[in-house]
Amino acid sequence: MDTLLDEKVLPSNTHGMKFAISVPDDVFQAVEAQAQKMGISRSQFFADAARRHLDDLSLAAEIDEINDFVARFGDNTTDPESSWVLEAGRRTLRASEWIDDESE
């Protein structure tokens, strides 16, 4: 019964969670202009931005994990038993998209 009442009170065309956020006016205007240019809704723009940021955070966590491993076990590239792990890490990092946080 609650579901029927909620659907009547808060009709929706989307299958996602609705919530309100506050952003500075200049950010809103820039998002509005970019979303129109891309032909997508503001909601889609913010959802895409959130997904991208979550992916970046996940990648950062993976890099931290690799760095912790190297710090814990060392960077002994002459040891045949550990060199494969380091090479695998290097390949992973080379294949990753990097974002320069210092340029922002």
DAPE-V971592 format. One record per residue. RES is the residue in one small letter. D_FIRST is the distance of its C-alpha to the first C-alpha in Angstrom with 1 decimal. Layout:
# DAPE-V971592
RES:D_FIRST / RES:D_FIRST
This chain:
# DAPE-V971592
m:0.0 / d:3.8 / t:5.4 / l:5.3 / l:6.4 / d:8.7 / e:10.1 / k:11.0 / v:12.5 / l:14.2 / p:15.2 / s:17.2 / n:19.9 / t:20.3 / h:19.0 / g:20.0 / m:19.6 / k:20.5 / f:22.7 / a:25.6 / i:29.2 / s:32.4 / v:35.6 / p:39.1 / d:39.8 / d:42.4 / v:40.0 / f:37.4 / q:40.1 / a:41.4 / v:38.0 / e:37.3 / a:40.7 / q:40.5 / a:37.0 / q:38.4 / k:41.5 / m:39.5 / g:37.3 / i:34.0 / s:31.4 / r:31.6 / s:28.5 / q:30.2 / f:33.4 / f:31.9 / a:30.0 / d:33.3 / a:35.2 / a:32.9 / r:33.3 / r:37.0 / h:37.3 / l:35.4 / d:37.8 / d:40.7 / l:39.6 / s:39.3 / l:42.8 / a:44.2 / a:42.9 / e:44.6 / i:47.8 / d:47.7 / e:47.3 / i:50.4 / n:52.3 / d:51.6 / f:52.8 / v:56.0 / a:56.5 / r:56.1 / f:58.3 / g:60.5 / d:61.6 / n:64.3 / t:64.7 / t:67.9 / d:66.2 / p:65.5 / e:62.7 / s:60.7 / s:61.7 / w:59.2 / v:56.3 / l:57.6 / e:58.2 / a:54.6 / g:53.4 / r:55.7 / r:54.5 / t:50.8 / l:51.7 / r:53.8 / a:50.9 / s:48.5 / e:47.9 / w:49.3 / i:48.3 / d:51.0 / d:49.3 / e:52.6 / s:52.8 / e:49.7
